[in-house]
Amino acid sequence: MKPSSFKIITAVLILVIGLVGWVTLFGDKGWLAYRHLVQTKVEMQEKITALETENHQMAHEIYRLKHDKDYLERVVRQQLDMGKPNELVFKFKSHR
């Protein structure tokens, strides 16, 4: 092998290795894209957990509203400013 052809082969191999490394790190399916997907998955799992918790709380609230008359009365009185017969309800303006 001539020294000049050895240099050409070495240069081509270095170029190919560099290109493969570039694609591996920065390509559409490279390591950086993979890290981004992992982070997105973690964020989505956290959102799912939060939504499942909220869903459970809402289901519990619905159950109580359907089956607990005292709780239903309390909620209605608070949200609609209603009172019992012969009861006065005072409303105060907020200074916010």
SULJO-V776451 format. One record per helix or strand of 3 or more residues. SS is the DSSP state (2 for helix, 1 for strand). FROM is the first residue (numbers start at 1). LEN is the number of residues. If there is no record, write none. Layout:
{{SS,FROM,LEN} {SS,FROM,LEN}}
This chain:
{{2,3,24} {2,31,37} {2,69,12}}
